[in-house]
Amino acid sequence: MKNNLQQKEQVEVMALFGYEMTPCQPLSFKRRGETGETEVTELLRTQIKFAGGVAIHLFNIAAGRDRYVLAFNSQDLSWHLTPAA
């Protein structure tokens, strides 16, 4: 898959919640207009940032050779995908 992502894009994510020491682990994501899912092959790093009282959970991930950041907004429960810097 090409990493042609320029800015954040809302995606659907399959995640495992409450898994051992990691409270949330994204397993795969699906971009709009694509028929299949992209598997998260490695969880590289997690962190939480607060923006105006809203917790944003950031997951640095690998999907094959591509690197992304998945962001989970705890207020509206949305997921966004951006290319890793």
PyMOL Python script that loads the backbone (N, CA, C, O; Angstrom):
from pymol import cmd

cmd.read_pdbstr("""\
ATOM      1  N   MET A   1       0.845  -1.182   0.000  1.00  0.00           N
ATOM      2  CA  MET A   1       0.000   0.000   0.000  1.00  0.00           C
ATOM      3  C   MET A   1       0.882   1.234   0.000  1.00  0.00           C
ATOM      4  O   MET A   1       1.867   1.300   0.736  1.00  0.00           O
ATOM      5  N   LYS A   2       0.538   2.192  -0.807  1.00  0.00           N
ATOM      6  CA  LYS A   2       1.294   3.428  -0.859  1.00  0.00           C
ATOM      7  C   LYS A   2       0.944   4.318   0.323  1.00  0.00           C
ATOM      8  O   LYS A   2      -0.199   4.347   0.778  1.00  0.00           O
ATOM      9  N   ASN A   3       1.925   5.032   0.806  1.00  0.00           N
ATOM     10  CA  ASN A   3       1.700   5.979   1.893  1.00  0.00           C
ATOM     11  C   ASN A   3       1.445   7.346   1.264  1.00  0.00           C
ATOM     12  O   ASN A   3       2.297   8.232   1.331  1.00  0.00           O
ATOM     13  N   ASN A   4       0.252   7.519   0.645  1.00  0.00           N
ATOM     14  CA  ASN A   4      -0.085   8.761  -0.039  1.00  0.00           C
ATOM     15  C   ASN A   4      -0.935   9.675   0.834  1.00  0.00           C
ATOM     16  O   ASN A   4      -1.626  10.556   0.322  1.00  0.00           O
ATOM     17  N   LEU A   5      -0.891   9.480   2.106  1.00  0.00           N
ATOM     18  CA  LEU A   5      -1.668  10.241   3.069  1.00  0.00           C
ATOM     19  C   LEU A   5      -0.965  11.563   3.345  1.00  0.00           C
ATOM     20  O   LEU A   5       0.203  11.559   3.736  1.00  0.00           O
ATOM     21  N   GLN A   6      -1.625  12.669   3.159  1.00  0.00           N
ATOM     22  CA  GLN A   6      -1.019  13.982   3.352  1.00  0.00           C
ATOM     23  C   GLN A   6      -1.415  14.634   4.676  1.00  0.00           C
ATOM     24  O   GLN A   6      -0.624  15.370   5.265  1.00  0.00           O
ATOM     25  N   GLN A   7      -2.614  14.372   5.137  1.00  0.00           N
ATOM     26  CA  GLN A   7      -3.103  14.970   6.375  1.00  0.00           C
ATOM     27  C   GLN A   7      -3.953  13.951   7.111  1.00  0.00           C
ATOM     28  O   GLN A   7      -4.100  12.814   6.663  1.00  0.00           O
ATOM     29  N   LYS A   8      -4.511  14.360   8.244  1.00  0.00           N
ATOM     30  CA  LYS A   8      -5.289  13.371   8.994  1.00  0.00           C
ATOM     31  C   LYS A   8      -6.547  12.981   8.232  1.00  0.00           C
ATOM     32  O   LYS A   8      -7.192  13.804   7.582  1.00  0.00           O
ATOM     33  N   GLU A   9      -6.864  11.727   8.333  1.00  0.00           N
ATOM     34  CA  GLU A   9      -7.994  11.138   7.627  1.00  0.00           C
ATOM     35  C   GLU A   9      -8.767  10.268   8.606  1.00  0.00           C
ATOM     36  O   GLU A   9      -8.176   9.443   9.303  1.00  0.00           O
ATOM     37  N   GLN A  10     -10.080  10.444   8.664  1.00  0.00           N
ATOM     38  CA  GLN A  10     -10.878   9.621   9.572  1.00  0.00           C
ATOM     39  C   GLN A  10     -10.936   8.202   9.028  1.00  0.00           C
ATOM     40  O   GLN A  10     -11.164   7.990   7.837  1.00  0.00           O
ATOM     41  N   VAL A  11     -10.727   7.232   9.917  1.00  0.00           N
ATOM     42  CA  VAL A  11     -10.709   5.819   9.537  1.00  0.00           C
ATOM     43  C   VAL A  11     -11.524   5.001  10.530  1.00  0.00           C
ATOM     44  O   VAL A  11     -11.834   5.460  11.629  1.00  0.00           O
ATOM     45  N   GLU A  12     -11.864   3.785  10.125  1.00  0.00           N
ATOM     46  CA  GLU A  12     -12.498   2.824  11.017  1.00  0.00           C
ATOM     47  C   GLU A  12     -11.389   1.936  11.564  1.00  0.00           C
ATOM     48  O   GLU A  12     -10.513   1.503  10.815  1.00  0.00           O
ATOM     49  N   VAL A  13     -11.421   1.660  12.867  1.00  0.00           N
ATOM     50  CA  VAL A  13     -10.360   0.881  13.492  1.00  0.00           C
ATOM     51  C   VAL A  13     -10.960  -0.300  14.256  1.00  0.00           C
ATOM     52  O   VAL A  13     -11.963  -0.168  14.958  1.00  0.00           O
ATOM     53  N   MET A  14     -10.319  -1.448  14.096  1.00  0.00           N
ATOM     54  CA  MET A  14     -10.627  -2.621  14.913  1.00  0.00           C
ATOM     55  C   MET A  14      -9.567  -2.625  16.005  1.00  0.00           C
ATOM     56  O   MET A  14      -8.373  -2.694  15.716  1.00  0.00           O
ATOM     57  N   ALA A  15     -10.002  -2.549  17.261  1.00  0.00           N
ATOM     58  CA  ALA A  15      -9.054  -2.464  18.371  1.00  0.00           C
ATOM     59  C   ALA A  15      -9.451  -3.432  19.475  1.00  0.00           C
ATOM     60  O   ALA A  15     -10.617  -3.794  19.636  1.00  0.00           O
ATOM     61  N   LEU A  16      -8.447  -3.832  20.219  1.00  0.00           N
ATOM     62  CA  LEU A  16      -8.639  -4.702  21.367  1.00  0.00           C
ATOM     63  C   LEU A  16      -8.488  -3.846  22.621  1.00  0.00           C
ATOM     64  O   LEU A  16      -7.437  -3.242  22.837  1.00  0.00           O
ATOM     65  N   PHE A  17      -9.527  -3.790  23.445  1.00  0.00           N
ATOM     66  CA  PHE A  17      -9.498  -2.971  24.658  1.00  0.00           C
ATOM     67  C   PHE A  17      -9.304  -3.870  25.877  1.00  0.00           C
ATOM     68  O   PHE A  17      -9.825  -4.984  25.938  1.00  0.00           O
ATOM     69  N   GLY A  18      -8.536  -3.355  26.853  1.00  0.00           N
ATOM     70  CA  GLY A  18      -8.331  -4.074  28.097  1.00  0.00           C
ATOM     71  C   GLY A  18      -7.409  -5.252  27.964  1.00  0.00           C
ATOM     72  O   GLY A  18      -7.632  -6.283  28.599  1.00  0.00           O
ATOM     73  N   TYR A  19      -6.363  -5.130  27.147  1.00  0.00           N
ATOM     74  CA  TYR A  19      -5.437  -6.226  26.890  1.00  0.00           C
ATOM     75  C   TYR A  19      -4.184  -6.067  27.732  1.00  0.00           C
ATOM     76  O   TYR A  19      -3.372  -5.181  27.465  1.00  0.00           O
ATOM     77  N   GLU A  20      -4.015  -6.905  28.738  1.00  0.00           N
ATOM     78  CA  GLU A  20      -2.852  -6.934  29.619  1.00  0.00           C
ATOM     79  C   GLU A  20      -2.424  -5.531  30.052  1.00  0.00           C
ATOM     80  O   GLU A  20      -3.226  -4.795  30.627  1.00  0.00           O
ATOM     81  N   MET A  21      -1.181  -5.154  29.785  1.00  0.00           N
ATOM     82  CA  MET A  21      -0.666  -3.845  30.219  1.00  0.00           C
ATOM     83  C   MET A  21      -1.039  -2.719  29.258  1.00  0.00           C
ATOM     84  O   MET A  21      -0.869  -1.547  29.593  1.00  0.00           O
ATOM     85  N   THR A  22      -1.536  -3.047  28.087  1.00  0.00           N
ATOM     86  CA  THR A  22      -1.941  -2.040  27.112  1.00  0.00           C
ATOM     87  C   THR A  22      -3.460  -1.929  27.141  1.00  0.00           C
ATOM     88  O   THR A  22      -4.142  -2.870  26.735  1.00  0.00           O
ATOM     89  N   PRO A  23      -4.014  -0.807  27.608  1.00  0.00           N
ATOM     90  CA  PRO A  23      -5.476  -0.698  27.706  1.00  0.00           C
ATOM     91  C   PRO A  23      -6.185  -0.722  26.356  1.00  0.00           C
ATOM     92  O   PRO A  23      -7.356  -1.095  26.280  1.00  0.00           O
ATOM     93  N   CYS A  24      -5.483  -0.326  25.278  1.00  0.00           N
ATOM     94  CA  CYS A  24      -6.072  -0.350  23.947  1.00  0.00           C
ATOM     95  C   CYS A  24      -4.968  -0.678  22.942  1.00  0.00           C
ATOM     96  O   CYS A  24      -3.877  -0.110  22.989  1.00  0.00           O
ATOM     97  N   GLN A  25      -5.270  -1.601  22.036  1.00  0.00           N
ATOM     98  CA  GLN A  25      -4.309  -1.974  21.007  1.00  0.00           C
ATOM     99  C   GLN A  25      -5.025  -2.024  19.660  1.00  0.00           C
ATOM    100  O   GLN A  25      -5.864  -2.899  19.448  1.00  0.00           O
ATOM    101  N   PRO A  26      -4.707  -1.088  18.728  1.00  0.00           N
ATOM    102  CA  PRO A  26      -5.312  -1.152  17.400  1.00  0.00           C
ATOM    103  C   PRO A  26      -4.794  -2.371  16.641  1.00  0.00           C
ATOM    104  O   PRO A  26      -3.594  -2.643  16.635  1.00  0.00           O
ATOM    105  N   LEU A  27      -5.705  -3.098  16.005  1.00  0.00           N
ATOM    106  CA  LEU A  27      -5.348  -4.312  15.271  1.00  0.00           C
ATOM    107  C   LEU A  27      -5.337  -4.101  13.761  1.00  0.00           C
ATOM    108  O   LEU A  27      -4.494  -4.656  13.056  1.00  0.00           O
ATOM    109  N   SER A  28      -6.281  -3.292  13.267  1.00  0.00           N
ATOM    110  CA  SER A  28      -6.358  -3.001  11.835  1.00  0.00           C
ATOM    111  C   SER A  28      -7.163  -1.723  11.642  1.00  0.00           C
ATOM    112  O   SER A  28      -7.867  -1.267  12.543  1.00  0.00           O
ATOM    113  N   PHE A  29      -7.041  -1.154  10.435  1.00  0.00           N
ATOM    114  CA  PHE A  29      -7.832   0.034  10.102  1.00  0.00           C
ATOM    115  C   PHE A  29      -8.297  -0.050   8.667  1.00  0.00           C
ATOM    116  O   PHE A  29      -7.704  -0.742   7.839  1.00  0.00           O
ATOM    117  N   LYS A  30      -9.369   0.667   8.389  1.00  0.00           N
ATOM    118  CA  LYS A  30      -9.954   0.696   7.051  1.00  0.00           C
ATOM    119  C   LYS A  30     -10.148   2.141   6.637  1.00  0.00           C
ATOM    120  O   LYS A  30     -10.800   2.923   7.329  1.00  0.00           O
ATOM    121  N   ARG A  31      -9.572   2.477   5.500  1.00  0.00           N
ATOM    122  CA  ARG A  31      -9.708   3.832   4.956  1.00  0.00           C
ATOM    123  C   ARG A  31     -10.939   3.915   4.070  1.00  0.00           C
ATOM    124  O   ARG A  31     -11.370   2.919   3.490  1.00  0.00           O
ATOM    125  N   ARG A  32     -11.500   5.114   3.972  1.00  0.00           N
ATOM    126  CA  ARG A  32     -12.681   5.314   3.116  1.00  0.00           C
ATOM    127  C   ARG A  32     -12.333   4.978   1.674  1.00  0.00           C
ATOM    128  O   ARG A  32     -11.255   5.313   1.182  1.00  0.00           O
ATOM    129  N   GLY A  33     -13.253   4.319   1.019  1.00  0.00           N
ATOM    130  CA  GLY A  33     -13.066   3.975  -0.383  1.00  0.00           C
ATOM    131  C   GLY A  33     -12.265   2.708  -0.615  1.00  0.00           C
ATOM    132  O   GLY A  33     -12.137   2.266  -1.757  1.00  0.00           O
ATOM    133  N   GLU A  34     -11.724   2.112   0.435  1.00  0.00           N
ATOM    134  CA  GLU A  34     -10.981   0.866   0.288  1.00  0.00           C
ATOM    135  C   GLU A  34     -11.854  -0.295   0.735  1.00  0.00           C
ATOM    136  O   GLU A  34     -12.622  -0.165   1.689  1.00  0.00           O
ATOM    137  N   THR A  35     -11.742  -1.413   0.062  1.00  0.00           N
ATOM    138  CA  THR A  35     -12.582  -2.564   0.396  1.00  0.00           C
ATOM    139  C   THR A  35     -12.002  -3.402   1.523  1.00  0.00           C
ATOM    140  O   THR A  35     -12.747  -3.999   2.301  1.00  0.00           O
ATOM    141  N   GLY A  36     -10.688  -3.451   1.617  1.00  0.00           N
ATOM    142  CA  GLY A  36     -10.064  -4.287   2.640  1.00  0.00           C
ATOM    143  C   GLY A  36      -9.509  -3.478   3.790  1.00  0.00           C
ATOM    144  O   GLY A  36      -9.443  -2.250   3.746  1.00  0.00           O
ATOM    145  N   GLU A  37      -9.114  -4.202   4.819  1.00  0.00           N
ATOM    146  CA  GLU A  37      -8.512  -3.584   5.992  1.00  0.00           C
ATOM    147  C   GLU A  37      -6.995  -3.674   5.901  1.00  0.00           C
ATOM    148  O   GLU A  37      -6.453  -4.555   5.234  1.00  0.00           O
ATOM    149  N   THR A  38      -6.324  -2.760   6.572  1.00  0.00           N
ATOM    150  CA  THR A  38      -4.875  -2.772   6.674  1.00  0.00           C
ATOM    151  C   THR A  38      -4.508  -3.247   8.062  1.00  0.00           C
ATOM    152  O   THR A  38      -4.954  -2.673   9.056  1.00  0.00           O
ATOM    153  N   GLU A  39      -3.703  -4.284   8.140  1.00  0.00           N
ATOM    154  CA  GLU A  39      -3.324  -4.859   9.428  1.00  0.00           C
ATOM    155  C   GLU A  39      -2.219  -4.037  10.087  1.00  0.00           C
ATOM    156  O   GLU A  39      -1.251  -3.642   9.437  1.00  0.00           O
ATOM    157  N   VAL A  40      -2.376  -3.789  11.369  1.00  0.00           N
ATOM    158  CA  VAL A  40      -1.321  -3.167  12.172  1.00  0.00           C
ATOM    159  C   VAL A  40      -0.340  -4.283  12.518  1.00  0.00           C
ATOM    160  O   VAL A  40      -0.679  -5.212  13.251  1.00  0.00           O
ATOM    161  N   THR A  41       0.880  -4.186  11.985  1.00  0.00           N
ATOM    162  CA  THR A  41       1.855  -5.254  12.211  1.00  0.00           C
ATOM    163  C   THR A  41       2.678  -5.034  13.471  1.00  0.00           C
ATOM    164  O   THR A  41       3.243  -5.980  14.020  1.00  0.00           O
ATOM    165  N   GLU A  42       2.749  -3.773  13.936  1.00  0.00           N
ATOM    166  CA  GLU A  42       3.517  -3.511  15.154  1.00  0.00           C
ATOM    167  C   GLU A  42       3.026  -2.226  15.820  1.00  0.00           C
ATOM    168  O   GLU A  42       2.792  -1.218  15.154  1.00  0.00           O
ATOM    169  N   LEU A  43       2.876  -2.278  17.131  1.00  0.00           N
ATOM    170  CA  LEU A  43       2.567  -1.100  17.931  1.00  0.00           C
ATOM    171  C   LEU A  43       3.898  -0.568  18.439  1.00  0.00           C
ATOM    172  O   LEU A  43       4.554  -1.207  19.262  1.00  0.00           O
ATOM    173  N   LEU A  44       4.298   0.604  17.949  1.00  0.00           N
ATOM    174  CA  LEU A  44       5.623   1.143  18.242  1.00  0.00           C
ATOM    175  C   LEU A  44       5.671   1.973  19.517  1.00  0.00           C
ATOM    176  O   LEU A  44       6.628   1.881  20.286  1.00  0.00           O
ATOM    177  N   ARG A  45       4.641   2.783  19.743  1.00  0.00           N
ATOM    178  CA  ARG A  45       4.633   3.700  20.891  1.00  0.00           C
ATOM    179  C   ARG A  45       3.218   4.182  21.130  1.00  0.00           C
ATOM    180  O   ARG A  45       2.430   4.308  20.194  1.00  0.00           O
ATOM    181  N   THR A  46       2.897   4.453  22.385  1.00  0.00           N
ATOM    182  CA  THR A  46       1.604   5.056  22.721  1.00  0.00           C
ATOM    183  C   THR A  46       1.837   6.253  23.634  1.00  0.00           C
ATOM    184  O   THR A  46       2.805   6.296  24.392  1.00  0.00           O
ATOM    185  N   GLN A  47       0.942   7.211  23.548  1.00  0.00           N
ATOM    186  CA  GLN A  47       0.979   8.354  24.457  1.00  0.00           C
ATOM    187  C   GLN A  47      -0.397   9.003  24.477  1.00  0.00           C
ATOM    188  O   GLN A  47      -1.234   8.755  23.610  1.00  0.00           O
ATOM    189  N   ILE A  48      -0.610   9.840  25.486  1.00  0.00           N
ATOM    190  CA  ILE A  48      -1.869  10.567  25.626  1.00  0.00           C
ATOM    191  C   ILE A  48      -1.557  12.050  25.673  1.00  0.00           C
ATOM    192  O   ILE A  48      -0.655  12.493  26.384  1.00  0.00           O
ATOM    193  N   LYS A  49      -2.330  12.816  24.891  1.00  0.00           N
ATOM    194  CA  LYS A  49      -2.233  14.281  24.932  1.00  0.00           C
ATOM    195  C   LYS A  49      -3.610  14.815  25.287  1.00  0.00           C
ATOM    196  O   LYS A  49      -4.630  14.213  24.950  1.00  0.00           O
ATOM    197  N   PHE A  50      -3.625  15.943  25.965  1.00  0.00           N
ATOM    198  CA  PHE A  50      -4.888  16.568  26.339  1.00  0.00           C
ATOM    199  C   PHE A  50      -5.048  17.871  25.569  1.00  0.00           C
ATOM    200  O   PHE A  50      -4.141  18.702  25.524  1.00  0.00           O
ATOM    201  N   ALA A  51      -6.225  18.033  24.961  1.00  0.00           N
ATOM    202  CA  ALA A  51      -6.536  19.235  24.191  1.00  0.00           C
ATOM    203  C   ALA A  51      -7.907  19.730  24.637  1.00  0.00           C
ATOM    204  O   ALA A  51      -8.932  19.133  24.309  1.00  0.00           O
ATOM    205  N   GLY A  52      -7.913  20.818  25.382  1.00  0.00           N
ATOM    206  CA  GLY A  52      -9.182  21.384  25.841  1.00  0.00           C
ATOM    207  C   GLY A  52     -10.003  20.424  26.686  1.00  0.00           C
ATOM    208  O   GLY A  52     -11.227  20.382  26.558  1.00  0.00           O
ATOM    209  N   GLY A  53      -9.364  19.666  27.532  1.00  0.00           N
ATOM    210  CA  GLY A  53     -10.073  18.740  28.397  1.00  0.00           C
ATOM    211  C   GLY A  53     -10.425  17.410  27.750  1.00  0.00           C
ATOM    212  O   GLY A  53     -11.079  16.572  28.371  1.00  0.00           O
ATOM    213  N   VAL A  54      -9.997  17.208  26.504  1.00  0.00           N
ATOM    214  CA  VAL A  54     -10.264  15.961  25.795  1.00  0.00           C
ATOM    215  C   VAL A  54      -8.965  15.176  25.694  1.00  0.00           C
ATOM    216  O   VAL A  54      -7.933  15.719  25.300  1.00  0.00           O
ATOM    217  N   ALA A  55      -9.018  13.903  26.048  1.00  0.00           N
ATOM    218  CA  ALA A  55      -7.842  13.040  25.927  1.00  0.00           C
ATOM    219  C   ALA A  55      -7.760  12.505  24.502  1.00  0.00           C
ATOM    220  O   ALA A  55      -8.720  11.937  23.980  1.00  0.00           O
ATOM    221  N   ILE A  56      -6.599  12.697  23.883  1.00  0.00           N
ATOM    222  CA  ILE A  56      -6.316  12.154  22.555  1.00  0.00           C
ATOM    223  C   ILE A  56      -5.256  11.071  22.749  1.00  0.00           C
ATOM    224  O   ILE A  56      -4.139  11.360  23.178  1.00  0.00           O
ATOM    225  N   HIS A  57      -5.606   9.842  22.438  1.00  0.00           N
ATOM    226  CA  HIS A  57      -4.696   8.716  22.583  1.00  0.00           C
ATOM    227  C   HIS A  57      -3.975   8.518  21.244  1.00  0.00           C
ATOM    228  O   HIS A  57      -4.620   8.310  20.216  1.00  0.00           O
ATOM    229  N   LEU A  58      -2.650   8.581  21.257  1.00  0.00           N
ATOM    230  CA  LEU A  58      -1.855   8.479  20.039  1.00  0.00           C
ATOM    231  C   LEU A  58      -1.140   7.135  19.996  1.00  0.00           C
ATOM    232  O   LEU A  58      -0.515   6.723  20.974  1.00  0.00           O
ATOM    233  N   PHE A  59      -1.234   6.467  18.876  1.00  0.00           N
ATOM    234  CA  PHE A  59      -0.611   5.165  18.669  1.00  0.00           C
ATOM    235  C   PHE A  59       0.293   5.253  17.449  1.00  0.00           C
ATOM    236  O   PHE A  59      -0.191   5.384  16.325  1.00  0.00           O
ATOM    237  N   ASN A  60       1.587   5.184  17.660  1.00  0.00           N
ATOM    238  CA  ASN A  60       2.525   5.097  16.543  1.00  0.00           C
ATOM    239  C   ASN A  60       2.555   3.629  16.138  1.00  0.00           C
ATOM    240  O   ASN A  60       2.859   2.759  16.955  1.00  0.00           O
ATOM    241  N   ILE A  61       2.238   3.356  14.869  1.00  0.00           N
ATOM    242  CA  ILE A  61       2.100   1.982  14.411  1.00  0.00           C
ATOM    243  C   ILE A  61       2.892   1.730  13.136  1.00  0.00           C
ATOM    244  O   ILE A  61       3.260   2.658  12.416  1.00  0.00           O
ATOM    245  N   ALA A  62       3.141   0.468  12.879  1.00  0.00           N
ATOM    246  CA  ALA A  62       3.676   0.017  11.601  1.00  0.00           C
ATOM    247  C   ALA A  62       2.603  -0.833  10.949  1.00  0.00           C
ATOM    248  O   ALA A  62       1.952  -1.651  11.599  1.00  0.00           O
ATOM    249  N   ALA A  63       2.432  -0.625   9.651  1.00  0.00           N
ATOM    250  CA  ALA A  63       1.535  -1.446   8.839  1.00  0.00           C
ATOM    251  C   ALA A  63       2.371  -1.901   7.649  1.00  0.00           C
ATOM    252  O   ALA A  63       2.433  -1.237   6.615  1.00  0.00           O
ATOM    253  N   GLY A  64       3.005  -3.043   7.824  1.00  0.00           N
ATOM    254  CA  GLY A  64       3.980  -3.481   6.819  1.00  0.00           C
ATOM    255  C   GLY A  64       5.187  -2.560   6.886  1.00  0.00           C
ATOM    256  O   GLY A  64       5.790  -2.399   7.947  1.00  0.00           O
ATOM    257  N   ARG A  65       5.540  -1.960   5.764  1.00  0.00           N
ATOM    258  CA  ARG A  65       6.682  -1.032   5.721  1.00  0.00           C
ATOM    259  C   ARG A  65       6.292   0.409   6.017  1.00  0.00           C
ATOM    260  O   ARG A  65       7.161   1.257   6.218  1.00  0.00           O
ATOM    261  N   ASP A  66       5.006   0.689   6.045  1.00  0.00           N
ATOM    262  CA  ASP A  66       4.527   2.051   6.269  1.00  0.00           C
ATOM    263  C   ASP A  66       4.379   2.336   7.753  1.00  0.00           C
ATOM    264  O   ASP A  66       4.057   1.447   8.541  1.00  0.00           O
ATOM    265  N   ARG A  67       4.620   3.596   8.127  1.00  0.00           N
ATOM    266  CA  ARG A  67       4.493   4.043   9.513  1.00  0.00           C
ATOM    267  C   ARG A  67       3.398   5.110   9.580  1.00  0.00           C
ATOM    268  O   ARG A  67       3.343   6.013   8.745  1.00  0.00           O
ATOM    269  N   TYR A  68       2.528   4.989  10.589  1.00  0.00           N
ATOM    270  CA  TYR A  68       1.417   5.910  10.766  1.00  0.00           C
ATOM    271  C   TYR A  68       1.270   6.274  12.235  1.00  0.00           C
ATOM    272  O   TYR A  68       1.885   5.671  13.114  1.00  0.00           O
ATOM    273  N   VAL A  69       0.435   7.280  12.471  1.00  0.00           N
ATOM    274  CA  VAL A  69      -0.045   7.598  13.814  1.00  0.00           C
ATOM    275  C   VAL A  69      -1.564   7.507  13.764  1.00  0.00           C
ATOM    276  O   VAL A  69      -2.219   8.185  12.972  1.00  0.00           O
ATOM    277  N   LEU A  70      -2.104   6.659  14.620  1.00  0.00           N
ATOM    278  CA  LEU A  70      -3.552   6.573  14.801  1.00  0.00           C
ATOM    279  C   LEU A  70      -3.892   7.374  16.046  1.00  0.00           C
ATOM    280  O   LEU A  70      -3.294   7.170  17.102  1.00  0.00           O
ATOM    281  N   ALA A  71      -4.849   8.282  15.926  1.00  0.00           N
ATOM    282  CA  ALA A  71      -5.269   9.114  17.053  1.00  0.00           C
ATOM    283  C   ALA A  71      -6.719   8.783  17.396  1.00  0.00           C
ATOM    284  O   ALA A  71      -7.591   8.791  16.528  1.00  0.00           O
ATOM    285  N   PHE A  72      -6.961   8.493  18.668  1.00  0.00           N
ATOM    286  CA  PHE A  72      -8.308   8.196  19.156  1.00  0.00           C
ATOM    287  C   PHE A  72      -8.775   9.342  20.025  1.00  0.00           C
ATOM    288  O   PHE A  72      -8.147   9.657  21.036  1.00  0.00           O
ATOM    289  N   ASN A  73      -9.885   9.975  19.636  1.00  0.00           N
ATOM    290  CA  ASN A  73     -10.473  11.084  20.377  1.00  0.00           C
ATOM    291  C   ASN A  73     -11.452  10.494  21.395  1.00  0.00           C
ATOM    292  O   ASN A  73     -12.455   9.889  21.017  1.00  0.00           O
ATOM    293  N   SER A  74     -11.159  10.672  22.686  1.00  0.00           N
ATOM    294  CA  SER A  74     -11.981  10.065  23.729  1.00  0.00           C
ATOM    295  C   SER A  74     -13.337  10.741  23.900  1.00  0.00           C
ATOM    296  O   SER A  74     -14.226  10.186  24.547  1.00  0.00           O
ATOM    297  N   GLN A  75     -13.506  11.923  23.332  1.00  0.00           N
ATOM    298  CA  GLN A  75     -14.794  12.608  23.465  1.00  0.00           C
ATOM    299  C   GLN A  75     -15.797  12.136  22.413  1.00  0.00           C
ATOM    300  O   GLN A  75     -16.913  11.748  22.756  1.00  0.00           O
ATOM    301  N   ASP A  76     -15.412  12.163  21.138  1.00  0.00           N
ATOM    302  CA  ASP A  76     -16.363  11.767  20.093  1.00  0.00           C
ATOM    303  C   ASP A  76     -16.107  10.345  19.571  1.00  0.00           C
ATOM    304  O   ASP A  76     -16.786   9.886  18.652  1.00  0.00           O
ATOM    305  N   LEU A  77     -15.124   9.654  20.163  1.00  0.00           N
ATOM    306  CA  LEU A  77     -14.796   8.263  19.847  1.00  0.00           C
ATOM    307  C   LEU A  77     -14.380   8.048  18.397  1.00  0.00           C
ATOM    308  O   LEU A  77     -14.582   6.966  17.846  1.00  0.00           O
ATOM    309  N   SER A  78     -13.801   9.074  17.777  1.00  0.00           N
ATOM    310  CA  SER A  78     -13.353   8.957  16.399  1.00  0.00           C
ATOM    311  C   SER A  78     -11.871   8.599  16.337  1.00  0.00           C
ATOM    312  O   SER A  78     -11.101   8.892  17.251  1.00  0.00           O
ATOM    313  N   TRP A  79     -11.497   7.959  15.234  1.00  0.00           N
ATOM    314  CA  TRP A  79     -10.117   7.592  14.961  1.00  0.00           C
ATOM    315  C   TRP A  79      -9.641   8.363  13.742  1.00  0.00           C
ATOM    316  O   TRP A  79     -10.383   8.498  12.770  1.00  0.00           O
ATOM    317  N   HIS A  80      -8.407   8.872  13.779  1.00  0.00           N
ATOM    318  CA  HIS A  80      -7.822   9.556  12.637  1.00  0.00           C
ATOM    319  C   HIS A  80      -6.435   8.991  12.367  1.00  0.00           C
ATOM    320  O   HIS A  80      -5.703   8.631  13.289  1.00  0.00           O
ATOM    321  N   LEU A  81      -6.091   8.920  11.093  1.00  0.00           N
ATOM    322  CA  LEU A  81      -4.814   8.377  10.648  1.00  0.00           C
ATOM    323  C   LEU A  81      -3.981   9.485  10.022  1.00  0.00           C
ATOM    324  O   LEU A  81      -4.485  10.263   9.212  1.00  0.00           O
ATOM    325  N   THR A  82      -2.724   9.558  10.389  1.00  0.00           N
ATOM    326  CA  THR A  82      -1.792  10.505   9.765  1.00  0.00           C
ATOM    327  C   THR A  82      -0.483   9.759   9.486  1.00  0.00           C
ATOM    328  O   THR A  82      -0.169   8.772  10.152  1.00  0.00           O
ATOM    329  N   PRO A  83       0.272  10.235   8.500  1.00  0.00           N
ATOM    330  CA  PRO A  83       1.579   9.607   8.269  1.00  0.00           C
ATOM    331  C   PRO A  83       2.505   9.939   9.425  1.00  0.00           C
ATOM    332  O   PRO A  83       2.413  11.021  10.005  1.00  0.00           O
ATOM    333  N   ALA A  84       3.387   9.026   9.761  1.00  0.00           N
ATOM    334  CA  ALA A  84       4.360   9.279  10.831  1.00  0.00           C
ATOM    335  C   ALA A  84       5.385  10.277  10.326  1.00  0.00           C
ATOM    336  O   ALA A  84       5.777  10.244   9.159  1.00  0.00           O
ATOM    337  N   ALA A  85       5.815  11.160  11.207  1.00  0.00           N
ATOM    338  CA  ALA A  85       6.797  12.186  10.827  1.00  0.00           C
ATOM    339  C   ALA A  85       8.187  11.612  10.742  1.00  0.00           C
ATOM    340  O   ALA A  85       9.136  12.335  10.435  1.00  0.00           O
TER     341      ALA A  85
END
""", "prot")
cmd.dss("prot")
cmd.show_as("cartoon", "prot")
cmd.util.cbc("prot")
cmd.orient("prot")
